[in-house]
Amino acid sequence: MFAALTGLGLSTAAGLNAYIPLLVVGLVAHFTDAVRLPQGYEWLSNGWVLLIVAVLLVAEIVLDKVPVVDHVNDIIQTAVRPASGGVVFSATAAAAELDNSAWMAEHPAVGWILGIAVALVVHAVKASARPVVNVTTAGVGAPVVSTVEDAGALGMSLIAIFLPVLVVVAVAVLVFVGWRLLRRVRRHRAARRSRTAERLKPPA
């Protein structure tokens, strides 16, 4: 069950930042025995792969903190973050060990699907909320929120690997924050529609 929680935590982190969980898993597997990559995923701990992921991470960190550019980056990351979620979920053997299920072990693609689904949901909430944050803060909130997201992705990745029992709590907190953000997004859109309707309303 801990392997499943590790996969859940890492794929959740991937929804916030595609490269942080990949880099964390790769570095931990490269330098310690805390993560043992299954056959077919050894490339994650390769030095050149880690260097490429690190470069991509730096680019992501910079781009995600620039208003408007962050929105374009989110569109591009719609494919990257879910793919990363599938990789880290499967690479931590969560699919094979989920509830010690023989069926899961015989169907490793399920790990990919679960990881992709979790990362996609988190990404969707992030991508929906960011434009609202930019508009309501005149762009000032972008680097602040982005930094919080990066810290959250790093924290979630480390918890998923070293304290997987706390993943449930961390995910619950993230769900609550996401729910609040979605409410704010809906209120903002409703207010914008109302203002548009008022402008288009013919004079009495």
C-alpha positions as CSV (number, residue, x, y, z in Angstrom):
1,M,0.0,0.0,0.0
2,F,2.9,2.4,0.7
3,A,4.0,2.0,-2.9
4,A,0.6,3.1,-4.1
5,L,0.8,6.2,-1.8
6,T,4.2,6.9,-3.2
7,G,2.8,6.8,-6.7
8,L,-0.1,8.9,-5.8
9,G,2.1,11.6,-4.1
10,L,4.5,11.7,-7.0
11,S,1.9,12.0,-9.7
12,T,0.2,14.7,-7.7
13,A,3.5,16.6,-7.6
14,A,3.8,16.1,-11.3
15,G,0.5,18.0,-11.8
16,L,2.1,21.0,-10.2
17,N,5.6,20.7,-11.8
18,A,6.4,18.0,-14.3
19,Y,10.2,17.9,-13.6
20,I,10.5,18.1,-9.8
21,P,9.2,14.6,-9.1
22,L,11.2,13.2,-12.0
23,L,14.4,14.8,-10.8
24,V,13.7,13.8,-7.1
25,V,13.1,10.1,-8.1
26,G,16.1,10.1,-10.4
27,L,18.5,11.6,-7.8
28,V,17.3,9.5,-4.9
29,A,17.6,6.3,-7.1
30,H,21.0,7.4,-8.3
31,F,22.5,8.1,-4.9
32,T,20.5,6.0,-2.4
33,D,18.5,2.7,-2.2
34,A,15.3,4.5,-1.0
35,V,14.0,4.1,-4.6
36,R,14.7,1.0,-6.6
37,L,13.6,1.6,-10.2
38,P,12.0,-1.4,-11.9
39,Q,13.3,-2.8,-15.1
40,G,12.7,-0.4,-18.0
41,Y,13.0,2.7,-15.8
42,E,16.7,2.7,-15.0
43,W,17.2,5.6,-17.4
44,L,15.6,7.9,-14.8
45,S,18.8,7.7,-12.7
46,N,21.1,8.2,-15.6
47,G,23.4,11.3,-15.2
48,W,22.6,12.7,-18.6
49,V,18.9,12.3,-18.1
50,L,19.1,14.0,-14.8
51,L,21.0,16.9,-16.3
52,I,18.4,17.3,-19.1
53,V,15.5,17.2,-16.5
54,A,17.4,19.8,-14.4
55,V,17.7,22.1,-17.4
56,L,14.0,21.7,-18.2
57,L,13.2,22.4,-14.6
58,V,15.1,25.6,-14.5
59,A,13.3,26.7,-17.7
60,E,9.9,25.8,-16.1
61,I,10.7,27.6,-12.9
62,V,11.5,30.8,-14.8
63,L,8.7,30.7,-17.4
64,D,6.0,29.8,-14.8
65,K,6.7,33.0,-12.9
66,V,6.1,35.4,-15.8
67,P,2.4,36.6,-16.2
68,V,0.8,35.6,-19.6
69,V,3.9,33.4,-20.4
70,D,2.8,31.1,-17.5
71,H,-0.5,30.6,-19.2
72,V,1.2,29.6,-22.5
73,N,3.5,27.3,-20.5
74,D,0.5,25.7,-18.9
75,I,-1.0,24.9,-22.3
76,I,2.2,23.2,-23.3
77,Q,2.4,21.4,-20.0
78,T,-1.0,19.9,-20.5
79,A,0.7,17.0,-22.2
80,V,4.0,17.0,-20.3
81,R,2.7,17.0,-16.7
82,P,0.3,14.0,-17.1
83,A,3.0,12.1,-18.9
84,S,5.4,12.8,-16.0
85,G,2.7,11.6,-13.6
86,G,2.4,8.3,-15.5
87,V,6.2,7.8,-15.5
88,V,6.7,8.5,-11.8
89,F,3.7,6.4,-10.7
90,S,4.9,3.5,-12.7
91,A,8.6,4.0,-11.9
92,T,8.0,3.6,-8.2
93,A,6.5,0.2,-8.8
94,A,3.1,1.4,-7.5
95,A,1.3,-0.4,-10.2
96,A,2.8,-3.7,-9.5
97,E,2.4,-3.4,-5.7
98,L,-0.9,-1.7,-5.3
99,D,-2.6,-3.7,-2.5
100,N,-0.3,-6.6,-3.5
101,S,-2.7,-7.2,-6.4
102,A,-1.6,-9.8,-8.9
103,W,-4.0,-8.2,-11.4
104,M,-2.2,-4.9,-11.0
105,A,1.1,-6.6,-11.5
106,E,-0.1,-8.2,-14.7
107,H,-1.4,-4.9,-16.0
108,P,1.4,-2.3,-15.5
109,A,-0.4,0.1,-17.9
110,V,-2.9,0.8,-15.1
111,G,-0.1,2.6,-13.2
112,W,0.4,4.9,-16.2
113,I,-3.3,5.6,-16.4
114,L,-3.6,6.3,-12.7
115,G,-0.6,8.6,-12.7
116,I,-1.7,10.4,-15.9
117,A,-5.2,10.9,-14.4
118,V,-4.0,12.3,-11.1
119,A,-1.5,14.6,-12.7
120,L,-4.0,15.8,-15.2
121,V,-6.6,16.7,-12.6
122,V,-4.1,18.7,-10.6
123,H,-2.8,20.4,-13.7
124,A,-6.3,21.3,-14.8
125,V,-7.0,23.1,-11.4
126,K,-3.6,24.9,-11.6
127,A,-4.1,26.0,-15.2
128,S,-7.7,27.2,-14.5
129,A,-6.7,29.2,-11.4
130,R,-3.5,30.9,-12.7
131,P,-5.2,33.3,-15.1
132,V,-7.6,34.4,-12.3
133,V,-4.6,35.0,-10.0
134,N,-2.9,37.1,-12.7
135,V,-5.9,39.2,-13.4
136,T,-6.9,39.8,-9.7
137,T,-3.4,40.7,-8.7
138,A,-2.3,42.5,-11.8
139,G,0.3,39.8,-12.4
140,V,2.0,40.3,-9.1
141,G,0.7,37.1,-7.7
142,A,2.2,34.9,-10.5
143,P,5.7,34.5,-9.1
144,V,4.4,34.0,-5.5
145,V,1.8,31.3,-6.5
146,S,4.4,29.7,-8.8
147,T,6.9,29.5,-6.0
148,V,4.4,28.0,-3.6
149,E,3.5,25.4,-6.3
150,D,7.1,24.5,-6.8
151,A,7.7,24.2,-3.0
152,G,4.5,22.0,-2.8
153,A,5.7,19.8,-5.6
154,L,9.1,19.3,-3.9
155,G,7.5,18.7,-0.5
156,M,5.0,16.3,-1.9
157,S,7.8,14.4,-3.8
158,L,9.9,14.0,-0.7
159,I,6.9,13.0,1.5
160,A,5.8,10.4,-1.1
161,I,9.2,8.8,-1.1
162,F,10.3,9.0,2.6
163,L,7.0,9.4,4.5
164,P,4.3,7.9,2.2
165,V,1.9,7.5,5.1
166,L,1.5,11.3,5.1
167,V,0.5,11.5,1.4
168,V,-3.2,11.1,2.3
169,V,-3.0,14.2,4.5
170,A,-1.0,16.2,2.0
171,V,-3.4,15.3,-0.9
172,A,-6.3,16.2,1.4
173,V,-4.8,19.6,2.0
174,L,-4.2,20.1,-1.8
175,V,-7.8,19.0,-2.6
176,F,-9.1,21.6,-0.1
177,V,-6.9,24.4,-1.6
178,G,-7.9,23.3,-5.1
179,W,-11.6,23.4,-4.2
180,R,-11.2,27.0,-2.8
181,L,-9.3,28.0,-6.0
182,L,-12.1,26.6,-8.2
183,R,-14.7,28.4,-6.3
184,R,-12.7,31.6,-6.8
185,V,-12.4,30.9,-10.5
186,R,-16.2,30.3,-10.8
187,R,-17.0,33.6,-9.0
188,H,-14.5,35.5,-11.2
189,R,-16.1,34.1,-14.4
190,A,-19.6,34.8,-13.1
191,A,-18.7,38.4,-12.3
192,R,-17.1,38.8,-15.7
193,R,-20.2,37.5,-17.5
194,S,-22.3,39.8,-15.4
195,R,-20.2,42.8,-16.3
196,T,-20.3,41.8,-20.0
197,A,-24.1,41.5,-19.9
198,E,-24.4,44.9,-18.3
199,R,-22.2,46.5,-21.0
200,L,-24.3,44.8,-23.8
201,K,-27.6,45.7,-22.2
202,P,-29.4,48.3,-24.4
203,P,-30.1,51.6,-22.7
204,A,-33.6,52.0,-21.3
